[in-house]
Amino acid sequence: MMRILILEDEPLIALDMEDTVRESCGADVCLAHTVAEAKSFLDEGDIDFALLDVRLEGHGNTSLPIAYHLSSKDVPFCFVSSAVDQLPARYDKVPHVKKPFELSQLQAVLP
């Protein structure tokens, strides 16, 4: 079964994303609210795809360490954030969905 990591610090958005992923592709969802939780899922085993919020709760917290890790392992991912315009140039070609989004936009980027 496909495993999809969702890194999102806003609980209601995270739950909507989780429901959409499960309904759209029947994947096993690994839901993380912090970088530490996301790293734990990455340490547990293979992740096939990820949805990453850029800015996370707390001053200066971002999902960029997770994006870097996924990139180094050639794991596809998508940024889902209102801060996609603040990403480093190295992530210009990574798909993104800008918040606020329609669920159909999220479905369109899923594997």
Biotite code that builds the C-alpha atoms (Angstrom):
import biotite.structure as struc

atoms = struc.array([
    struc.Atom([0.000, 0.000, 0.000], chain_id="A", res_id=1, res_name="MET", atom_name="CA", element="C"),
    struc.Atom([1.217, 3.489, -0.832], chain_id="A", res_id=2, res_name="MET", atom_name="CA", element="C"),
    struc.Atom([2.325, 5.632, 2.144], chain_id="A", res_id=3, res_name="ARG", atom_name="CA", element="C"),
    struc.Atom([1.746, 9.377, 1.932], chain_id="A", res_id=4, res_name="ILE", atom_name="CA", element="C"),
    struc.Atom([3.197, 11.787, 4.470], chain_id="A", res_id=5, res_name="LEU", atom_name="CA", element="C"),
    struc.Atom([1.213, 14.917, 5.293], chain_id="A", res_id=6, res_name="ILE", atom_name="CA", element="C"),
    struc.Atom([3.084, 17.615, 7.227], chain_id="A", res_id=7, res_name="LEU", atom_name="CA", element="C"),
    struc.Atom([0.524, 20.236, 8.237], chain_id="A", res_id=8, res_name="GLU", atom_name="CA", element="C"),
    struc.Atom([0.340, 22.119, 11.544], chain_id="A", res_id=9, res_name="ASP", atom_name="CA", element="C"),
    struc.Atom([-3.282, 23.304, 11.267], chain_id="A", res_id=10, res_name="GLU", atom_name="CA", element="C"),
    struc.Atom([-5.446, 20.423, 12.593], chain_id="A", res_id=11, res_name="PRO", atom_name="CA", element="C"),
    struc.Atom([-8.609, 21.054, 10.542], chain_id="A", res_id=12, res_name="LEU", atom_name="CA", element="C"),
    struc.Atom([-6.680, 21.448, 7.298], chain_id="A", res_id=13, res_name="ILE", atom_name="CA", element="C"),
    struc.Atom([-4.655, 18.339, 8.141], chain_id="A", res_id=14, res_name="ALA", atom_name="CA", element="C"),
    struc.Atom([-7.810, 16.275, 8.667], chain_id="A", res_id=15, res_name="LEU", atom_name="CA", element="C"),
    struc.Atom([-9.339, 17.506, 5.386], chain_id="A", res_id=16, res_name="ASP", atom_name="CA", element="C"),
    struc.Atom([-6.127, 16.623, 3.580], chain_id="A", res_id=17, res_name="MET", atom_name="CA", element="C"),
    struc.Atom([-6.013, 13.193, 5.226], chain_id="A", res_id=18, res_name="GLU", atom_name="CA", element="C"),
    struc.Atom([-9.620, 12.437, 4.214], chain_id="A", res_id=19, res_name="ASP", atom_name="CA", element="C"),
    struc.Atom([-8.977, 13.593, 0.643], chain_id="A", res_id=20, res_name="THR", atom_name="CA", element="C"),
    struc.Atom([-5.865, 11.430, 0.306], chain_id="A", res_id=21, res_name="VAL", atom_name="CA", element="C"),
    struc.Atom([-7.575, 8.334, 1.711], chain_id="A", res_id=22, res_name="ARG", atom_name="CA", element="C"),
    struc.Atom([-10.671, 8.767, -0.463], chain_id="A", res_id=23, res_name="GLU", atom_name="CA", element="C"),
    struc.Atom([-8.713, 9.603, -3.624], chain_id="A", res_id=24, res_name="SER", atom_name="CA", element="C"),
    struc.Atom([-6.010, 6.958, -3.608], chain_id="A", res_id=25, res_name="CYS", atom_name="CA", element="C"),
    struc.Atom([-6.623, 4.658, -0.647], chain_id="A", res_id=26, res_name="GLY", atom_name="CA", element="C"),
    struc.Atom([-3.154, 5.351, 0.701], chain_id="A", res_id=27, res_name="ALA", atom_name="CA", element="C"),
    struc.Atom([-1.841, 4.811, 4.200], chain_id="A", res_id=28, res_name="ASP", atom_name="CA", element="C"),
    struc.Atom([-1.584, 8.364, 5.568], chain_id="A", res_id=29, res_name="VAL", atom_name="CA", element="C"),
    struc.Atom([1.198, 9.407, 7.934], chain_id="A", res_id=30, res_name="CYS", atom_name="CA", element="C"),
    struc.Atom([-0.060, 12.641, 9.502], chain_id="A", res_id=31, res_name="LEU", atom_name="CA", element="C"),
    struc.Atom([2.570, 14.868, 11.132], chain_id="A", res_id=32, res_name="ALA", atom_name="CA", element="C"),
    struc.Atom([2.134, 18.293, 12.716], chain_id="A", res_id=33, res_name="HIS", atom_name="CA", element="C"),
    struc.Atom([5.846, 18.986, 13.321], chain_id="A", res_id=34, res_name="THR", atom_name="CA", element="C"),
    struc.Atom([9.158, 18.361, 11.582], chain_id="A", res_id=35, res_name="VAL", atom_name="CA", element="C"),
    struc.Atom([10.094, 15.948, 14.399], chain_id="A", res_id=36, res_name="ALA", atom_name="CA", element="C"),
    struc.Atom([6.937, 13.890, 13.810], chain_id="A", res_id=37, res_name="GLU", atom_name="CA", element="C"),
    struc.Atom([7.602, 13.866, 10.059], chain_id="A", res_id=38, res_name="ALA", atom_name="CA", element="C"),
    struc.Atom([11.197, 12.706, 10.633], chain_id="A", res_id=39, res_name="LYS", atom_name="CA", element="C"),
    struc.Atom([9.868, 9.899, 12.801], chain_id="A", res_id=40, res_name="SER", atom_name="CA", element="C"),
    struc.Atom([7.649, 8.667, 9.953], chain_id="A", res_id=41, res_name="PHE", atom_name="CA", element="C"),
    struc.Atom([10.580, 8.888, 7.537], chain_id="A", res_id=42, res_name="LEU", atom_name="CA", element="C"),
    struc.Atom([12.695, 6.811, 9.937], chain_id="A", res_id=43, res_name="ASP", atom_name="CA", element="C"),
    struc.Atom([9.954, 4.154, 10.206], chain_id="A", res_id=44, res_name="GLU", atom_name="CA", element="C"),
    struc.Atom([9.966, 3.259, 6.542], chain_id="A", res_id=45, res_name="GLY", atom_name="CA", element="C"),
    struc.Atom([9.352, 4.181, 2.965], chain_id="A", res_id=46, res_name="ASP", atom_name="CA", element="C"),
    struc.Atom([7.252, 7.190, 2.090], chain_id="A", res_id=47, res_name="ILE", atom_name="CA", element="C"),
    struc.Atom([5.977, 7.199, -1.497], chain_id="A", res_id=48, res_name="ASP", atom_name="CA", element="C"),
    struc.Atom([4.758, 10.796, -1.670], chain_id="A", res_id=49, res_name="PHE", atom_name="CA", element="C"),
    struc.Atom([4.401, 13.802, 0.637], chain_id="A", res_id=50, res_name="ALA", atom_name="CA", element="C"),
    struc.Atom([2.296, 16.927, 1.033], chain_id="A", res_id=51, res_name="LEU", atom_name="CA", element="C"),
    struc.Atom([4.178, 19.647, 2.919], chain_id="A", res_id=52, res_name="LEU", atom_name="CA", element="C"),
    struc.Atom([3.034, 22.916, 4.425], chain_id="A", res_id=53, res_name="ASP", atom_name="CA", element="C"),
    struc.Atom([5.952, 25.367, 4.145], chain_id="A", res_id=54, res_name="VAL", atom_name="CA", element="C"),
    struc.Atom([5.518, 27.421, 7.310], chain_id="A", res_id=55, res_name="ARG", atom_name="CA", element="C"),
    struc.Atom([4.851, 25.564, 10.530], chain_id="A", res_id=56, res_name="LEU", atom_name="CA", element="C"),
    struc.Atom([3.864, 26.742, 14.004], chain_id="A", res_id=57, res_name="GLU", atom_name="CA", element="C"),
    struc.Atom([6.677, 28.480, 15.851], chain_id="A", res_id=58, res_name="GLY", atom_name="CA", element="C"),
    struc.Atom([9.008, 31.258, 14.786], chain_id="A", res_id=59, res_name="HIS", atom_name="CA", element="C"),
    struc.Atom([11.003, 30.256, 11.726], chain_id="A", res_id=60, res_name="GLY", atom_name="CA", element="C"),
    struc.Atom([9.822, 26.634, 11.603], chain_id="A", res_id=61, res_name="ASN", atom_name="CA", element="C"),
    struc.Atom([9.497, 25.302, 8.066], chain_id="A", res_id=62, res_name="THR", atom_name="CA", element="C"),
    struc.Atom([9.159, 21.973, 6.311], chain_id="A", res_id=63, res_name="SER", atom_name="CA", element="C"),
    struc.Atom([12.342, 22.588, 4.294], chain_id="A", res_id=64, res_name="LEU", atom_name="CA", element="C"),
    struc.Atom([14.411, 19.978, 6.209], chain_id="A", res_id=65, res_name="PRO", atom_name="CA", element="C"),
    struc.Atom([11.819, 17.372, 5.236], chain_id="A", res_id=66, res_name="ILE", atom_name="CA", element="C"),
    struc.Atom([11.744, 18.625, 1.632], chain_id="A", res_id=67, res_name="ALA", atom_name="CA", element="C"),
    struc.Atom([15.537, 18.329, 1.505], chain_id="A", res_id=68, res_name="TYR", atom_name="CA", element="C"),
    struc.Atom([15.406, 14.767, 2.863], chain_id="A", res_id=69, res_name="HIS", atom_name="CA", element="C"),
    struc.Atom([12.709, 13.743, 0.387], chain_id="A", res_id=70, res_name="LEU", atom_name="CA", element="C"),
    struc.Atom([14.645, 15.312, -2.500], chain_id="A", res_id=71, res_name="SER", atom_name="CA", element="C"),
    struc.Atom([17.803, 13.446, -1.524], chain_id="A", res_id=72, res_name="SER", atom_name="CA", element="C"),
    struc.Atom([15.854, 10.159, -1.642], chain_id="A", res_id=73, res_name="LYS", atom_name="CA", element="C"),
    struc.Atom([14.050, 11.039, -4.916], chain_id="A", res_id=74, res_name="ASP", atom_name="CA", element="C"),
    struc.Atom([10.668, 10.888, -3.175], chain_id="A", res_id=75, res_name="VAL", atom_name="CA", element="C"),
    struc.Atom([8.092, 13.066, -4.966], chain_id="A", res_id=76, res_name="PRO", atom_name="CA", element="C"),
    struc.Atom([6.307, 15.708, -2.924], chain_id="A", res_id=77, res_name="PHE", atom_name="CA", element="C"),
    struc.Atom([4.124, 18.771, -3.232], chain_id="A", res_id=78, res_name="CYS", atom_name="CA", element="C"),
    struc.Atom([4.053, 21.952, -1.185], chain_id="A", res_id=79, res_name="PHE", atom_name="CA", element="C"),
    struc.Atom([0.581, 22.905, 0.084], chain_id="A", res_id=80, res_name="VAL", atom_name="CA", element="C"),
    struc.Atom([0.950, 26.365, 1.546], chain_id="A", res_id=81, res_name="SER", atom_name="CA", element="C"),
    struc.Atom([0.183, 30.049, 1.350], chain_id="A", res_id=82, res_name="SER", atom_name="CA", element="C"),
    struc.Atom([3.955, 30.632, 1.440], chain_id="A", res_id=83, res_name="ALA", atom_name="CA", element="C"),
    struc.Atom([4.958, 28.909, -1.801], chain_id="A", res_id=84, res_name="VAL", atom_name="CA", element="C"),
    struc.Atom([6.387, 32.199, -3.067], chain_id="A", res_id=85, res_name="ASP", atom_name="CA", element="C"),
    struc.Atom([8.942, 32.099, -0.217], chain_id="A", res_id=86, res_name="GLN", atom_name="CA", element="C"),
    struc.Atom([10.568, 28.834, -1.271], chain_id="A", res_id=87, res_name="LEU", atom_name="CA", element="C"),
    struc.Atom([14.238, 28.633, -2.237], chain_id="A", res_id=88, res_name="PRO", atom_name="CA", element="C"),
    struc.Atom([14.897, 28.460, -5.983], chain_id="A", res_id=89, res_name="ALA", atom_name="CA", element="C"),
    struc.Atom([15.949, 24.803, -5.714], chain_id="A", res_id=90, res_name="ARG", atom_name="CA", element="C"),
    struc.Atom([12.235, 23.951, -5.258], chain_id="A", res_id=91, res_name="TYR", atom_name="CA", element="C"),
    struc.Atom([10.934, 25.938, -8.252], chain_id="A", res_id=92, res_name="ASP", atom_name="CA", element="C"),
    struc.Atom([10.003, 22.752, -10.120], chain_id="A", res_id=93, res_name="LYS", atom_name="CA", element="C"),
    struc.Atom([8.267, 21.084, -7.173], chain_id="A", res_id=94, res_name="VAL", atom_name="CA", element="C"),
    struc.Atom([4.484, 21.080, -7.594], chain_id="A", res_id=95, res_name="PRO", atom_name="CA", element="C"),
    struc.Atom([2.546, 23.268, -5.222], chain_id="A", res_id=96, res_name="HIS", atom_name="CA", element="C"),
    struc.Atom([-1.015, 24.000, -4.201], chain_id="A", res_id=97, res_name="VAL", atom_name="CA", element="C"),
    struc.Atom([-1.583, 27.475, -2.810], chain_id="A", res_id=98, res_name="LYS", atom_name="CA", element="C"),
    struc.Atom([-3.774, 27.889, 0.279], chain_id="A", res_id=99, res_name="LYS", atom_name="CA", element="C"),
    struc.Atom([-6.636, 28.382, 0.462], chain_id="A", res_id=100, res_name="PRO", atom_name="CA", element="C"),
    struc.Atom([-7.305, 25.524, -1.934], chain_id="A", res_id=101, res_name="PHE", atom_name="CA", element="C"),
    struc.Atom([-10.171, 23.463, -3.277], chain_id="A", res_id=102, res_name="GLU", atom_name="CA", element="C"),
    struc.Atom([-10.031, 19.739, -2.545], chain_id="A", res_id=103, res_name="LEU", atom_name="CA", element="C"),
    struc.Atom([-10.010, 19.099, -6.298], chain_id="A", res_id=104, res_name="SER", atom_name="CA", element="C"),
    struc.Atom([-6.679, 20.972, -6.511], chain_id="A", res_id=105, res_name="GLN", atom_name="CA", element="C"),
    struc.Atom([-5.225, 18.632, -3.906], chain_id="A", res_id=106, res_name="LEU", atom_name="CA", element="C"),
    struc.Atom([-6.605, 15.582, -5.706], chain_id="A", res_id=107, res_name="GLN", atom_name="CA", element="C"),
    struc.Atom([-4.934, 16.741, -8.924], chain_id="A", res_id=108, res_name="ALA", atom_name="CA", element="C"),
    struc.Atom([-1.417, 16.459, -7.455], chain_id="A", res_id=109, res_name="VAL", atom_name="CA", element="C"),
    struc.Atom([-1.861, 13.063, -5.793], chain_id="A", res_id=110, res_name="LEU", atom_name="CA", element="C"),
    struc.Atom([-0.181, 10.031, -7.347], chain_id="A", res_id=111, res_name="PRO", atom_name="CA", element="C"),
])
